[in-house]
Amino acid sequence: HFAGTPEEAQVAELRDLHPTDVVSRLQSLPLARRQQVVALLADEQVADLLEEMPDEEAVRLIETLDLDRAAHVLEEMEPDDAVDLLADLEEGDRSELLTRMRPEDSTPLRRLLQYDEDTAGGLMTPEPVVLAHTTTVAEALAQIRRRELPSELAAQVFVTQPPTSTPTGRYLGVVGFQRLLREPPGTTLADCVSDTLDPVAPDMPLRDVAERLASYDLLALPVCDAAGRLVGAVTVDDVLDHVLPEGWRRGEGRR
């Protein structure tokens, strides 16, 4: 077998690890070697790493990439994580990166950047699974079965009137994946949607969002604007990222 360079060997080792473990390995490397390894990773792998890194280190890593590559990496990130990273950059860098991104990726990020970081709007993803009330259970299950969908977003579908891209038509309610598994495939979401979970407003403070999430069995909360349109969903992992002490990823939490 051709071993390649030490950096290529390192990349081969990292390929099958969970992003959290890759971050730990990278942190043990000298900065120059770390940059060489990152240069060999695919954009989506770098995006996964940035989502797992502490904020300061994520900023340091994105600043080592050239602007076009950094923009491509941001396009691959979950929007709520990309916004957190953009919010930590200098305003000039942030504007430049947004300009270089595809409009369909940058538009939701610009919208999220308008919200305070410690509110439902600042925490939410604009891309939960949103389906029209006429969708069947079989179609909904096909949507949440997608491999690339994070588990906390696959746990439920939010049901609205068209359009289903955020900001949506009128929000109607939510259907959890276990309910979907119990319903006949041809049932429409309108016939099994639950409207008992009140959506939260984009300006709801982080503490209130955390308390609301703890009160329900869902992994995500719907966020609606004053007109009753779904604008996103706050997931429990993003709330935990913000309420846990800095450094928790490395086991250094404040005592």
C-alpha angles and dihedrals in degrees: 000000000000106000097198123197122331088254092054090048089051091050091050089053092049096048097086099038126102111260090247090058092045089055090053091050093047092050089058092056125088111260095251093051090045090056091048091052093046089051088061096048122095116255092250091053090052088048090054090050094049089052090056099042127096109260098253094050092046089054091049091051097047089049090059092059123084113254098255093050091045089053091051091049091051089052088058094050126093104265095240091053092045090053092051089053095045091049089059094053128089111272093245093052091046093053092046093051093047090050091053094049124091109270092237088059099038098046096067090044092053088051093051092047089064091069126082110260094237097053134084089259093053092047100043132100114227090211110067117142103281120179135176119254089246093061116113125236089245091056091046092052090050089054096051092043091069110124095222094055113105112242094241090057093043091057093082144005123227115221124214142154112262135316096061098188113092126296082044136186117275112324112241105177146274138287119202119220093246090057089050090054091053097049127085109261094243095054113114120233089241087068097051105030118125118217095182093100109082114216119237127235120250091243095054107128120248094249092055091047090052091050092048092050091049090054095058134054094232125107092216138038124214116240117206133183125230090273091059095252119141109244099173147311132260113222125208093239092059091049090050090050089057101041099044116087119267112269094030091129089065094041091251099120118162113267 
